[in-house]
Amino acid sequence: MSETTPFSARQSVQQVEEGSELAPKFDEHGLMPVVTTDLATGEVLMHAHMNAEALAETIRTGEAVYWSRSRKVLWRKGATSGLVQKFRELRIDDDQDAVWLRVEVAGSGASCHVGYRSCFYRVVPTGAAAGQPLQFAESEKTFDPKAVYGDAPNPTRL
């Protein structure tokens, strides 16, 4: 472990894949993907990224902290909306380059800035239905994004 992060240096495949040390591998941009699911239901709520600082802060605080690729800043989930994600379990994959957070979400339980519970609220038609319009898996929004965020444009769009 270093003085600035709670992570061990990566020394061997055995250590990374079978050992008990947290030795995460970040990509060439210093990021790793994160899948976030609802603790109670297992529903996928969102996909985001963490850098070393976000991962260390998540571990330290017990709340999900991500790296915003569009704004280039740490993103404390729920800081604006109040929909804070408290993780109850944090898992790292076999080669320690992806994270899975199992969370409880404060408030309405929503995690999507568009107002739906999950960021994965649309289904892509496949097979014989390929090319058809996206189908909405969630029919109602959990909260009004304009009431929470105002009319400011979201920097993650286009």
C-alpha positions in Angstrom: 0.0 0.0 0.0 1.2 3.5 -0.7 0.8 6.5 1.5 -1.8 8.1 -0.8 -4.0 5.2 -1.7 -5.0 2.0 0.1 -3.8 -0.1 -2.8 -1.0 -2.6 -3.2 1.5 -2.5 -6.1 0.7 -5.1 -8.8 3.5 -7.7 -8.6 2.3 -11.0 -10.0 -0.7 -12.7 -11.7 -1.0 -14.9 -8.6 -1.2 -11.9 -6.3 -3.7 -10.1 -8.5 -6.0 -13.1 -9.3 -5.7 -15.2 -6.2 -4.3 -13.0 -3.5 -6.0 -10.9 -0.8 -4.4 -7.6 -1.7 -6.3 -4.8 -3.4 -4.1 -4.0 -6.4 -6.4 -2.3 -9.0 -5.5 -1.8 -12.6 -6.6 1.4 -14.3 -6.7 1.9 -18.0 -4.4 4.3 -20.0 -6.7 7.2 -18.9 -6.4 6.2 -15.3 -9.9 4.8 -15.1 -11.7 1.6 -14.5 -15.4 0.7 -15.2 -17.9 0.4 -12.4 -21.3 -1.4 -12.5 -23.7 -0.3 -9.8 -26.6 -2.5 -8.8 -29.4 -2.2 -6.3 -28.6 -4.2 -3.2 -32.1 -5.5 -2.6 -33.2 -6.3 -6.2 -29.9 -6.8 -8.1 -31.2 -4.4 -10.8 -28.4 -2.6 -12.7 -28.7 1.1 -11.9 -25.8 2.6 -13.8 -22.4 2.2 -15.3 -19.6 4.8 -14.6 -15.9 5.0 -14.1 -13.5 5.5 -11.2 -10.0 6.7 -11.0 -7.7 5.9 -8.1 -8.9 8.8 -6.1 -12.6 8.0 -6.6 -12.0 4.4 -5.6 -10.1 5.3 -2.5 -12.7 7.9 -1.5 -15.5 5.4 -2.1 -13.8 2.9 0.2 -13.1 5.6 2.8 -16.6 7.1 2.9 -18.9 4.2 2.2 -20.6 6.3 -0.5 -20.2 6.0 -4.3 -17.7 8.5 -5.8 -17.1 8.3 -9.5 -14.9 10.2 -12.0 -16.8 12.4 -14.4 -15.2 11.9 -17.8 -17.0 14.9 -19.3 -16.3 17.3 -16.5 -12.9 15.8 -15.4 -13.8 16.0 -11.7 -14.7 13.6 -8.9 -18.5 13.1 -8.9 -20.1 12.4 -5.6 -23.3 10.6 -6.6 -26.2 12.4 -5.0 -24.3 15.6 -4.0 -26.8 17.6 -6.0 -29.9 15.4 -6.2 -29.7 13.9 -2.7 -29.9 10.4 -4.2 -26.7 9.3 -2.4 -25.5 5.7 -3.1 -24.3 4.0 0.1 -22.5 0.9 -0.9 -23.0 -2.2 1.1 -20.6 -4.3 -0.9 -17.8 -3.5 -3.2 -16.4 -6.2 -5.4 -13.4 -6.2 -7.7 -13.2 -8.6 -10.7 -10.6 -11.4 -11.2 -7.9 -9.2 -12.8 -8.9 -6.2 -10.6 -9.7 -3.8 -13.5 -13.5 -3.5 -12.9 -15.6 -2.7 -9.9 -19.1 -3.8 -8.9 -20.9 -1.7 -6.3 -24.0 -3.1 -4.6 -25.8 0.0 -3.2 -28.8 1.4 -1.3 -29.9 4.7 -2.8 -31.3 7.5 -0.6 -34.6 9.2 -1.4 -36.6 7.8 -4.3 -34.0 5.1 -5.0 -33.3 6.6 -8.5 -29.8 6.7 -9.9 -30.4 8.2 -13.4 -30.0 12.0 -14.0 -32.9 11.7 -16.5 -35.3 10.9 -13.7 -35.7 7.1 -14.1 -34.7 4.6 -11.4 -32.0 3.0 -13.6 -29.8 4.5 -16.3 -30.7 1.3 -18.3 -34.4 2.3 -18.9 -34.6 1.3 -22.6 -34.5 -2.0 -24.4 -32.9 -2.4 -27.8 -35.0 -4.6 -30.1 -33.1 -7.5 -31.6 -33.6 -10.4 -33.9 -36.7 -10.0 -36.1 -37.5 -6.7 -34.3 -34.0 -5.2 -34.9 -34.2 -1.7 -36.3 -37.4 -0.9 -34.5 -37.6 2.0 -32.0 -36.1 1.6 -28.5 -38.7 0.3 -26.0 -39.0 1.9 -22.6 -38.6 -0.6 -19.8 -39.6 2.0 -17.2 -42.8 3.9 -17.9 -42.6 6.6 -15.3 -39.8 8.8 -14.0 -39.0 8.6 -10.3 -38.3 12.3 -10.0 -38.4 15.5 -12.0 -34.9 16.3 -13.3 -35.7 20.0 -13.8 -36.9 20.3 -10.2 -33.6 18.7 -9.0 -31.0 20.1 -11.5 -32.7 23.1 -13.0 -32.6 23.9 -16.7 -28.8 23.7 -16.9 -27.7 21.5 -19.8 -26.2 18.2 -18.7 -22.5 18.1 -19.8 -22.7 14.4 -20.4 -25.2 14.9 -23.3 -23.9 15.0 -26.9 
